[in-house]
Amino acid sequence: MKPILNLADAPLIEESHGDRFEARMRRLAHPLGATRIGSNVTSVPPGKAAFPAHHHFANRSEERRVG
């Protein structure tokens, strides 16, 4: 386990679907050793949406928007 993770070193996942949806996610929890919680930083280009409407069960989501 590494207690500090530089965002640039976090695994990058790029997602897109058609012309409307696009997102880049940096996974944080697993590289830091977390097993019971997930965490990521998601970047969305201007004019795009990250994901189609969806929902999650049995998890708590806290979002922080920057910019």
Wavefront OBJ file of the C-alpha trace (Angstrom):
o trace
v 0.000 0.000 0.000
v 1.193 3.477 -0.898
v -0.246 6.172 1.453
v 0.105 9.022 -1.054
v -0.912 8.883 -4.700
v -0.071 11.510 -7.287
v -3.129 11.955 -9.492
v -0.947 11.622 -12.608
v 0.089 8.146 -11.384
v -3.460 6.895 -10.828
v -4.798 4.426 -13.406
v -6.634 6.231 -16.227
v -9.845 4.944 -17.759
v -11.234 6.750 -20.804
v -14.884 6.289 -21.726
v -16.937 7.627 -24.611
v -20.192 6.770 -26.285
v -21.270 8.538 -29.444
v -20.875 12.307 -29.727
v -22.550 13.183 -26.439
v -20.774 11.231 -23.694
v -17.087 11.333 -22.786
v -15.174 11.068 -19.514
v -11.703 10.359 -18.176
v -11.530 8.764 -14.747
v -8.547 8.375 -12.439
v -9.077 5.464 -10.038
v -7.816 6.284 -6.544
v -9.027 3.679 -4.058
v -7.367 0.496 -5.294
v -3.822 1.929 -5.713
v -4.089 3.234 -2.142
v -5.097 -0.167 -0.805
v -8.801 0.481 -0.218
v -10.970 -2.625 -0.444
v -14.354 -1.508 0.886
v -14.727 1.855 -0.810
v -14.150 3.241 -4.276
v -12.980 6.673 -5.269
v -12.191 8.381 -8.526
v -11.658 11.764 -10.106
v -13.706 12.232 -13.265
v -12.905 14.849 -15.931
v -15.518 15.750 -18.523
v -14.685 17.878 -21.585
v -16.753 21.039 -22.212
v -20.017 20.338 -24.015
v -20.057 16.646 -23.063
v -21.839 14.602 -20.409
v -20.019 11.946 -18.391
v -22.654 9.209 -18.392
v -26.243 8.572 -19.412
v -28.762 8.810 -16.567
v -28.293 5.867 -14.186
v -28.504 4.972 -10.511
v -26.533 3.068 -7.880
v -27.719 0.776 -5.113
v -26.245 0.536 -1.604
v -23.566 3.156 -1.957
v -23.135 6.738 -0.909
v -21.839 9.165 -3.468
v -20.314 12.479 -2.573
v -19.465 14.715 -5.488
v -17.183 17.679 -5.591
v -17.301 19.756 -8.743
v -14.317 21.833 -9.759
v -14.370 24.505 -12.442
l 1 2 3 4 5 6 7 8 9 10 11 12 13 14 15 16 17 18 19 20 21 22 23 24 25 26 27 28 29 30 31 32 33 34 35 36 37 38 39 40 41 42 43 44 45 46 47 48 49 50 51 52 53 54 55 56 57 58 59 60 61 62 63 64 65 66 67
